[in-house]
């Protein structure tokens, strides 16, 4: 937004124009707002070493217990698959609340080795873990 456009929008507002009654003013202010929100999202990204973007799926076999996940990823530059074990931080983008990040236990379950490059969640528990992450589900989000 250049200075001339900002000055024009400010003058319109000070002159009593209303964004709800003036379509041009309303559209311009909406575009400015969207631009600033997008800029904030871009600037607030936190790089995560050893992080990966995965699609989530459900453990249909019932082998995982609550708060367990299975994931198998390919190392960068390698054709070998590696089963991740131990504590892992799981979040659905965008993270809007600290509760949208969960620390789960990644386990090696031989019966799930056919699942590659996906995060397999347990079907057990009072509330599904994906739903705890911003009310998400397993409908194909990354």
Secondary structure as a PSIPRED ss2 file (coil, helix, strand):
# PSIPRED VFORMAT (PSIPRED V4.0)

   1 X C   1.000  0.000  0.000
   2 X C   1.000  0.000  0.000
   3 X H   0.000  1.000  0.000
   4 X H   0.000  1.000  0.000
   5 X H   0.000  1.000  0.000
   6 X H   0.000  1.000  0.000
   7 X H   0.000  1.000  0.000
   8 X H   0.000  1.000  0.000
   9 X H   0.000  1.000  0.000
  10 X H   0.000  1.000  0.000
  11 X H   0.000  1.000  0.000
  12 X H   0.000  1.000  0.000
  13 X H   0.000  1.000  0.000
  14 X H   0.000  1.000  0.000
  15 X C   1.000  0.000  0.000
  16 X C   1.000  0.000  0.000
  17 X C   1.000  0.000  0.000
  18 X C   1.000  0.000  0.000
  19 X C   1.000  0.000  0.000
  20 X C   1.000  0.000  0.000
  21 X C   1.000  0.000  0.000
  22 X C   1.000  0.000  0.000
  23 X H   0.000  1.000  0.000
  24 X H   0.000  1.000  0.000
  25 X H   0.000  1.000  0.000
  26 X H   0.000  1.000  0.000
  27 X H   0.000  1.000  0.000
  28 X H   0.000  1.000  0.000
  29 X H   0.000  1.000  0.000
  30 X H   0.000  1.000  0.000
  31 X H   0.000  1.000  0.000
  32 X H   0.000  1.000  0.000
  33 X H   0.000  1.000  0.000
  34 X H   0.000  1.000  0.000
  35 X H   0.000  1.000  0.000
  36 X H   0.000  1.000  0.000
  37 X H   0.000  1.000  0.000
  38 X H   0.000  1.000  0.000
  39 X H   0.000  1.000  0.000
  40 X H   0.000  1.000  0.000
  41 X H   0.000  1.000  0.000
  42 X H   0.000  1.000  0.000
  43 X H   0.000  1.000  0.000
  44 X C   1.000  0.000  0.000
  45 X C   1.000  0.000  0.000
  46 X C   1.000  0.000  0.000
  47 X C   1.000  0.000  0.000
  48 X C   1.000  0.000  0.000
  49 X C   1.000  0.000  0.000
  50 X C   1.000  0.000  0.000
  51 X C   1.000  0.000  0.000
  52 X C   1.000  0.000  0.000
  53 X C   1.000  0.000  0.000
  54 X C   1.000  0.000  0.000
  55 X E   0.000  0.000  1.000
  56 X E   0.000  0.000  1.000
  57 X E   0.000  0.000  1.000
  58 X E   0.000  0.000  1.000
  59 X C   1.000  0.000  0.000
  60 X C   1.000  0.000  0.000
  61 X C   1.000  0.000  0.000
  62 X C   1.000  0.000  0.000
  63 X C   1.000  0.000  0.000
  64 X C   1.000  0.000  0.000
  65 X C   1.000  0.000  0.000
  66 X C   1.000  0.000  0.000
  67 X C   1.000  0.000  0.000
  68 X E   0.000  0.000  1.000
  69 X E   0.000  0.000  1.000
  70 X E   0.000  0.000  1.000
  71 X E   0.000  0.000  1.000
  72 X E   0.000  0.000  1.000
  73 X E   0.000  0.000  1.000
  74 X E   0.000  0.000  1.000
  75 X C   1.000  0.000  0.000
  76 X C   1.000  0.000  0.000
  77 X C   1.000  0.000  0.000
  78 X C   1.000  0.000  0.000
  79 X C   1.000  0.000  0.000
  80 X C   1.000  0.000  0.000
  81 X E   0.000  0.000  1.000
  82 X E   0.000  0.000  1.000
  83 X E   0.000  0.000  1.000
  84 X C   1.000  0.000  0.000
  85 X C   1.000  0.000  0.000
  86 X E   0.000  0.000  1.000
  87 X E   0.000  0.000  1.000
  88 X E   0.000  0.000  1.000
  89 X E   0.000  0.000  1.000
  90 X E   0.000  0.000  1.000
  91 X E   0.000  0.000  1.000
  92 X C   1.000  0.000  0.000
  93 X C   1.000  0.000  0.000
  94 X C   1.000  0.000  0.000
  95 X C   1.000  0.000  0.000
  96 X C   1.000  0.000  0.000
  97 X C   1.000  0.000  0.000
  98 X H   0.000  1.000  0.000
  99 X H   0.000  1.000  0.000
 100 X H   0.000  1.000  0.000
 101 X E   0.000  0.000  1.000
 102 X E   0.000  0.000  1.000
 103 X E   0.000  0.000  1.000
 104 X E   0.000  0.000  1.000
 105 X E   0.000  0.000  1.000
 106 X E   0.000  0.000  1.000
 107 X C   1.000  0.000  0.000
 108 X C   1.000  0.000  0.000
 109 X C   1.000  0.000  0.000
 110 X H   0.000  1.000  0.000
 111 X H   0.000  1.000  0.000
 112 X H   0.000  1.000  0.000
 113 X C   1.000  0.000  0.000
 114 X C   1.000  0.000  0.000
 115 X C   1.000  0.000  0.000
 116 X C   1.000  0.000  0.000
 117 X C   1.000  0.000  0.000
 118 X E   0.000  0.000  1.000
 119 X E   0.000  0.000  1.000
 120 X E   0.000  0.000  1.000
 121 X E   0.000  0.000  1.000
 122 X C   1.000  0.000  0.000
 123 X C   1.000  0.000  0.000
 124 X C   1.000  0.000  0.000
 125 X C   1.000  0.000  0.000
 126 X C   1.000  0.000  0.000
 127 X C   1.000  0.000  0.000
 128 X C   1.000  0.000  0.000
 129 X H   0.000  1.000  0.000
 130 X H   0.000  1.000  0.000
 131 X H   0.000  1.000  0.000
 132 X H   0.000  1.000  0.000
 133 X C   1.000  0.000  0.000
 134 X C   1.000  0.000  0.000
 135 X C   1.000  0.000  0.000
 136 X C   1.000  0.000  0.000
 137 X C   1.000  0.000  0.000
 138 X C   1.000  0.000  0.000
 139 X C   1.000  0.000  0.000
 140 X C   1.000  0.000  0.000
 141 X C   1.000  0.000  0.000
 142 X C   1.000  0.000  0.000
